[in-house]
């Protein structure tokens, strides 16, 4: 076989291999909050591609319907429901519907997060501060707390909290958001330590600048050019970059990992 033929064959193998999805999550049930677009949607899609039955959720019914239709059209085992994570009745319905549709729960991905305004830190109003912490931190704690009756029945339970590189770094116009994401790093630590004796793993992902609607103002502005220059890999992240990490943490490949935060930033250094 000629060199050109060998090279062509290797390229074909590489292309076909890139489309193969392993089935590490076969038979498992997952909930992903705020999962009708962006990082949450990417995670839900990847978990389902690896064999999980996935309940997606969003505050808007139209978004839920659109996402469910799209994922089901790809042959994935998906259900969806409306869930505003700040509302106790919505969270209760989320868990009840998941048990009703899929019989239990193995994986919880707490992904919901907001940043309603851009403002300097001490110009943040009390109302905005409360909004950010109610959704980004309080609801994450309550989701974990309320998921435990189902997760305790699982043979391989896993919780994944989505934080941000903003939890490690200071962004002048995202002050309250940064503090909320730092708080999630602490929530991850105490939750993992508390639940480890029960065999429930808790881990965290801190994404960098990912191409989503939420970060559009960053990666499509002059600030984006500045941020890009600080990323060693010289590119912004894609939602699938985070989804792959979530699938690993949810799988038995990570069975001896708990209390950790995986920073997926293209090489931006992070430390508290």
Residue pairs with C-beta under 8 A, 6 or more apart in sequence:
1 9
21 49
21 50
22 50
23 50
23 51
24 50
24 51
24 247
24 250
24 251
24 252
24 253
25 47
25 50
25 51
25 52
25 107
25 247
25 250
25 251
26 50
26 51
26 52
27 51
28 51
28 52
28 53
28 106
28 107
28 156
28 250
29 52
29 53
29 54
29 55
29 98
29 102
29 103
29 104
29 105
29 106
29 107
30 44
30 47
30 52
30 53
30 54
30 55
30 105
30 106
30 107
30 108
30 109
30 250
31 54
31 55
31 57
31 94
31 95
31 98
31 105
31 107
31 108
31 109
31 147
32 40
32 43
32 44
32 47
32 54
32 55
32 56
32 57
32 109
32 111
33 40
33 57
33 83
33 85
33 94
33 109
33 110
33 111
33 112
33 143
34 40
34 57
34 58
34 85
34 111
34 112
34 113
35 41
35 43
35 44
35 54
35 56
35 57
35 58
35 67
35 109
35 111
36 56
36 57
36 58
36 60
36 63
36 64
36 66
36 67
36 80
37 58
37 63
37 67
37 212
37 213
38 210
38 212
38 213
38 214
38 239
39 111
39 162
39 207
39 210
39 212
39 239
39 242
39 243
40 56
40 109
40 111
40 112
40 162
41 56
41 67
41 239
42 238
42 239
42 240
42 242
42 243
43 109
43 111
43 239
43 242
43 243
43 246
43 247
44 54
44 56
44 67
44 71
44 78
44 109
45 71
45 74
45 76
45 243
46 240
46 243
46 244
46 246
46 247
47 54
47 107
47 109
47 243
47 246
47 247
47 250
48 54
48 71
48 76
48 77
48 78
49 76
50 247
50 251
52 77
52 106
52 107
52 250
53 77
53 78
53 79
53 101
53 102
54 71
54 76
54 77
54 78
54 79
55 78
55 79
55 80
55 81
55 94
55 97
55 98
55 101
55 102
56 64
56 67
56 68
56 71
56 78
56 79
56 80
57 64
57 80
57 81
57 82
57 83
57 94
58 64
58 67
58 80
58 82
58 83
59 82
59 83
59 84
60 82
61 82
64 80
64 81
64 82
65 80
67 78
67 80
68 78
68 79
68 80
71 78
72 78
79 97
79 98
79 101
79 102
81 93
81 94
81 97
82 90
82 93
83 90
83 91
83 93
83 94
84 90
85 91
85 110
85 112
85 135
85 139
85 140
85 142
85 143
86 134
86 135
86 138
86 139
88 142
91 139
91 142
91 143
91 146
92 146
95 105
95 146
95 147
95 150
98 104
98 105
98 150
99 105
99 150
104 150
104 153
104 154
105 147
105 150
105 151
105 153
105 154
105 157
106 151
106 154
106 155
106 156
106 157
106 158
106 250
107 157
107 158
107 159
107 160
107 250
108 143
108 144
108 147
108 151
108 158
108 159
108 160
109 159
109 160
109 162
109 246
109 250
110 139
110 140
110 143
110 144
110 159
110 160
110 161
110 162
111 162
112 135
112 136
112 139
112 140
113 135
113 136
113 162
113 164
113 177
113 180
113 181
113 214
114 131
114 132
114 135
114 136
115 132
115 174
115 176
115 177
115 214
116 128
116 131
116 132
117 124
117 128
118 173
118 174
118 217
119 128
119 173
119 175
120 172
120 173
120 175
121 172
121 175
121 176
122 175
124 175
124 176
128 176
129 176
132 176
132 177
132 180
133 176
133 180
133 183
136 177
136 180
136 181
136 183
136 184
137 180
137 183
137 184
137 187
140 161
140 184
140 187
141 187
144 159
144 187
144 191
144 202
147 159
148 195
148 200
151 157
151 159
151 200
152 198
152 200
156 252
156 255
157 199
157 200
157 201
158 200
158 201
158 202
158 203
158 249
158 250
158 254
159 191
159 195
159 200
159 201
159 202
159 203
160 202
160 203
160 204
160 205
160 246
160 249
160 250
161 184
161 187
161 188
161 191
161 202
161 203
161 204
161 205
162 184
162 204
162 205
162 207
162 242
163 181
163 182
163 184
163 185
163 188
163 204
163 205
163 206
163 261
164 177
164 178
164 181
164 206
164 207
165 206
165 207
165 208
165 209
165 263
165 265
165 268
165 270
166 174
166 177
166 178
166 181
167 178
167 181
167 182
167 183
167 184
167 185
167 206
168 182
168 185
168 206
168 263
168 270
168 271
168 272
169 178
169 268
169 270
170 178
171 177
171 178
181 206
182 272
184 204
185 204
185 206
185 261
185 272
188 202
188 203
188 204
188 259
188 261
189 259
191 202
192 201
192 202
192 203
192 258
192 259
193 259
195 201
195 202
195 258
196 258
196 259
201 249
201 254
201 255
201 257
201 258
202 258
202 259
203 249
203 254
203 257
203 258
203 259
203 260
203 261
203 262
204 260
204 261
204 262
205 242
205 245
205 246
205 249
205 261
205 262
205 264
206 261
206 262
206 263
206 264
206 265
206 270
207 237
207 241
207 242
207 264
207 265
208 231
208 236
208 237
208 263
208 264
208 265
208 266
208 268
209 215
209 218
209 219
209 224
209 227
209 231
209 236
209 237
209 265
210 236
210 237
210 238
210 239
210 241
210 242
211 219
211 236
211 237
211 238
211 239
212 239
215 236
217 223
218 224
218 227
219 227
219 228
219 236
224 236
227 236
228 234
228 235
228 236
230 268
231 265
231 266
231 267
231 268
232 266
232 267
232 268
233 266
233 267
234 266
235 266
236 266
237 264
237 265
237 266
241 264
242 264
245 262
245 264
248 254
249 257
249 262
263 270
